[in-house]
């Protein structure tokens, strides 16, 4: 920035340390840990950050940490990586870095995110020692993203209290190495959990009129609730109710007196998301009441939509153009997956960027997220480091780049 050859400095850093960073990623991949159990991962990060002359501060929940780089007399920009793994079996039979932990795997790329942020912190520490960092960068190595609760621990400990802007990236196997996906506005969805329990008179299937016929009522609920919501909610909100478990009865000729359905609620509009519990409750009561069934709704909040701030996306665009080239930038579609980075961008401006991880010019099938076969082209570590370093410096040179008014994008309907 400011006339310095940032790309050249990054290339020189990676020339010296890229293989070291790949080895670090592979070590994490071999030793994945679930949310709030990332003790080894946290210890390895503390060790490497201290070696770089930094002072990592662990979170009080026992895993995860934050670490400041640079002077505290300017703006503060945060960069976040999630460090937890998934309860899945690693199915990469031939990979030398296959998980050694039964039933646990880094199948969502968090080991890559963590390594990228570590490399970014080490590089920025060098910049700070050379007097080339115009503010402070806070590295956030967050636990338990897959549990949708790790971000709340960071916020509860006020580790974001003095931060002006925040950035994060996420692996995207639908993009090839060297591509980054940007989007203004909602990029990931709110994601909640619902459990519907019906109760009523059971009885013989020969006399359904003497029962509440909960099996029939449950069938109506799993089909009618999504249908009614599609007419009660603006379709641009993309409110989606999908059932994952439906259970009723144990005998073919007996109508049960209890039934249950469980599923998820996803939404791209924060206003619709906040109104969803009451609306779904009303629709359930209406449908179940016709059959004389009692209905009990358990609605568990997950995360709100992740809404990318326009100024933050512009900074990412500038950063990518400056370091990896404007032709690397592509528009990324909205996802109905949940991401607890959303809690951060509810508080301060920020943006999530998609990082291409698929091998270019390859006939390999796409190795999708949340599958035991997931893997990445490890050169994506260097690309991701370019993006985060340049984004942080862009924001710092602009003094944090705070918008004059709080963003209201999360209250608006997404624009196609």
N, C-alpha and C positions, 0 to 999 in steps of 0.2 A: 504494500500500500504506500501511498505518498511517494511514488517514484522508485520504491525498492522492488527488486525482482523477487516477488513472493513465490511465483511458480518455480523459479530457479532454486530458491532456498528449500522449498518443499521437496523438490526432486533430489537435491543433495542429501537431505535428511533421510528420505526413503532409500536412496542408494546405500546409505550406511546401515539402516535399521529395519528395512522392510522384512527381511527374513526373520529377524528377532521378533517382530510383531506377529508375523504368521505363526511362529513357534508358540507365542503366548496365546494366540487364538486357539491353536490346536490343543494346548494344555487345558484351557477352559472347556473345550469341546469334549475332551476325554473325561473331565471331572465335573459334569453338570450338577447343579443344585437347585432345588425347588424354592419357591418364594419363602422368604424369612428363614431359610436354611442355608443361605449363600455365604457360609463362614469361610470356607477355603478361598472362594473367589474374592471376598473382601480382604482377607489376609494377603493374598497375592497382589492385589491392587495397592494396598498400603505399602507393601515392600517396594514396589516399583516406583511409586510416587515419591517416597522418601529418598530413594536412590537419585531421583531427579532434583532433589533439593526442595521438595514441596512438603507441606504440612497437612496431610489428609485428616479430616475430622469425621470419625465414624458416627452413624446415626444411633440413637439410644435404643432402637428396636433390636440391635445386635448385629445387623447386616446392612451393607450399603454405607456410603459415605459421601461427603462433599469435600472439595479441595479448591482453594482459591489460588489463582495465578495472577501475578501482576500487582501494580499499585492500587491502593484503595481510595485515591483522591480523584478518581474520574468515574465515568459510568461503569456499571457492572452488567455483563452479559452472561447468561447461563447456558451451558450445553449439557444435555441429559442423555444418558445411556441406561438401558435396563439390563440387569445382570442375571435374572433368574431363568431357569429352564422349564421344560414342560414334562408332565408325567406320561411320556411316550417311550416306546422302545426304539432305540437307534437301529435302523435296518441297513445301514451302509456296511455290508459284510466285508468289503475289501479295503475300506479306508483305514489307514494306520492310526488315525485319531478318533476312531469310533468310540462312543461312550463306554466307559468301564462301569457305569452305575446302572444296574438292572432297572428297567422301567422309567428311566429319566434320560432326556436328550435335549440338546440345544436345537430344537426343530423350528425355531422362529427367528434365528439369527442374532439372539441377544449376545452371544459370545463375540460376534463380529462387531456389534454396536459398542460393546465394552472395550474391545481392542482398539477400535477407531478413536474413541474418546481418550483412552490412555495415551496413544501416540500423539493425539492433538495436544494433550496436556504437557507431555514431555517437550514437544516442539515449542509451545507457547512459553514454557519456562525458560528455554534458551532465548527467546525473543525478549522476555522480561529482563533477563540478566544483561542483555545488550542495550537496554533502554528503548526497545522498539515496540513496547506494548502500551498503548495510550489509555489504559484503564484496566479493569479487573475482569477476569474470566472465572466463573465458578463452574467447576466440573461437578456434575451430579451423577453419581453411580447409584442408581435407584433399585432397591429390591422389589420383588413381588409385583411386577407389572401384570403378570398373568393372573394374579389374584385380584386385580383392579383395586388394590388398596395401598400399594407402596408409595404412590405419589402423595397420599394424604399424610403419611408420616413425615415426608420432607416438608410439607406445608405446615403441619402441626408444630414442627421444631423451628419454624420461621427461617428456614434456610433460603427462602425466596423473598424475604421481607425487603431487602435492599437491591433486588435485581430489577433492571429496566426492561430486559427482553430475553427471550429464551428460544433456543433452537434444538431440534433433535432430528435424527434420521432413522429410517427403518428399511431393512432389506426388502427388495421386491424382485422375486425370481421371474416376473413377467417382463422385466426390463433387462437388457443385456449390459454387460460390464461397460462402464463409461457413460451410461445414461443416468440422468436424475429426473425424477418426476415431481413437478411442482403444481400446486393448486391453491387458489385463493378461496376462502370460505370453508364450509364443512368438507373435511377430507376423510374422516372416519366418523362412525355413527355412535350415538348413545346405545348402550347395551345393558338391559335389565333382565332379571329373571322373574318368572311368574309360576306360581303353583296354585292350581284350582282344585279344591276338594268339594265334591258333592256328597250329600247325605239325604236319605229319604227311605221310605218304606220299600223293602224288598219283597220277594215272593216268587211264586211259580211262574215260569214263562208262559204257562197256559192261561194265566189271569193277569196280564200286564196292566189292565185297567184298575186293579186293586193296589197297584204299586206306583212308585214315582218313575219306574223304568229308567234307572240312572245310566244304563248303557246307551239307550237311545238319546237321553238328554246330553250325555257327554259327547256323543257323535255330533249332535247339533251345535254344541259349544265349540268344538274344534274346527268346525266349518263355518259357522255363522259369525263368530266373534271377529275373525279376520275380514269377513265379507262386510259386516256392518261398519267396521272401522274404516274400510276403504271408501265409505260414503260419508263418514262423519268427520274425517280429517283431510285437510288439503293434500292432494296426492304429491305435491312438491316436497312435502315433509318426509316422504318415504318411510312412513310408519309401518313396521312389519312385525306381525306376531306369527311365530313359527313354533309348532309343538314338536318336542323331541321325545316325550314319554307320555303314553296314554295307558291307563291300567284300570280294569274294572272286572270284578267277578273271578270265580274259580271253577264254576260248573256250567255246562252248556244249557242246563234246563232250570237255572236258578238266577233270578234277577238280584244283583247284590244291593246292599244298603249303603255302600260307599264306592266312590270312584274318584280318580285323580288324573289330572293332566298337567304336565310341566313343559315349559318352553321359554323362549326369549322374546323380548321386545326390543326392536332396533329402530332408530330414528335419526334423521339428519338435521332436524330442526329443534332447537332447544326449547322453544315455546311449546311445541307439540309434545316434546319429551316430558316437560314438567306437568302437563295436563293429562298425560296418559294414564296414570293410576286411577284417577277418579273416573275417567271416561270408560276404561276397561271394566271397572267395577260396576258401572251403570249397565253396560251391555250384558255382562254376565248375569246380573240380577234379572234383567228382562228376559233373557233366553231361558234361564233355569226355572224362572217362576211359572212359565207355561206348563211345566211338567210336575209342579209341586215339589221341586227339589230345593233343598237348602244349599247355598253356595258359600264357601269360605275362600277368599282370595288372599294369598300371601304374595306381596309384591316387594321384591328386593332390588333396591337401586344398585346400579353398577357404575357406569361412567356417563357423563354427558357427551355430546358430539365434540370432536376436535375441530375447532374453527380456526383456520389459518388467517392471521392478520395480514391485510394487503401490503403494508409497509415491510413486514418481515419477509413476505414472499418476494417483494421487489429486491430486498437485500440479498436473499438467496440467489435470485436470478443474476444480480450483479456479481456476486461472489463466484458463481459457477462460470460465468462468461469470462471473468478475469483469470481464472486458474485452469479450468479444464475445457473451456471453449463453449461458445453459445450454441454450437450444434449438439452439445451433450444434453441440452434441456428439452424435456418433453412434457406435455400436459398429462397428468395422471388422473384416472377416474376416481370418483368417490367410492369408498368401501363401507359396507355395512358391518365390518368388524369393529370391535371396541378397542380403545387405547386410552390408558389413564393419563397420558400426556395432556388430555383434555382438561384435567383439573388445573394444570399450570396456566394454560392459555385462557382459562376463565378469570385468572387473577391479573396476568400481565400479557402484553402483546408477544406473540411468538408464532412459530410455524414448524410443521413436521414435513420433512422431505423424503421422498422415496429414492432408494439407492439401488441401481441395477446390479444384480449379482449373477446373472446367467452368462455362461460362457459364450462369447461372440463366435459367429460362424461355426456353430457346433450343431451336430445332429442329436445331441443328448436331449432327452425329454425334459420339460420344465420340472424342476424339483420343487414342488410347492411347499408353502409354509404349513406348519402343524401336521406334517407327515414325517414318518420315521426315515424317509429317504432324503430329507432336505439337506442340501449342501450348497456351497457358493464357490464362485471363482474368487480365490483369496486376494487377487489383485484389487478387488473392491475395497479392501482396507485402505489402500493408498488413495483411491478416489474419494472415499468418504472423509478421509483426513483433509484432503484439499478443500472439500465443501465446508466442513465445520470450522477449520482455521480461517478461511476467507470470510465466512459468514460472521464469525466473532469479530474479526478485525474491521469488517465493513461497518458493523453496528457500533463498535467502539469509536471509530473515526467520525461517525456521525453523532457522537455523544449519546449513544443509546437509541437515538432515532425515535424518541417517543412521539406518538401522535398527539396533536393538541387536544383531542377529545377521546374519551374511552371508546373503544370499538364496540359497535352494537350489532356486529355481524351475526353473533350467536342468537340474537332475537329475531332474525329475519329468516324467511324461507330461502332455501338454497335455490340458486338460479341455474338452470341446466346449461 
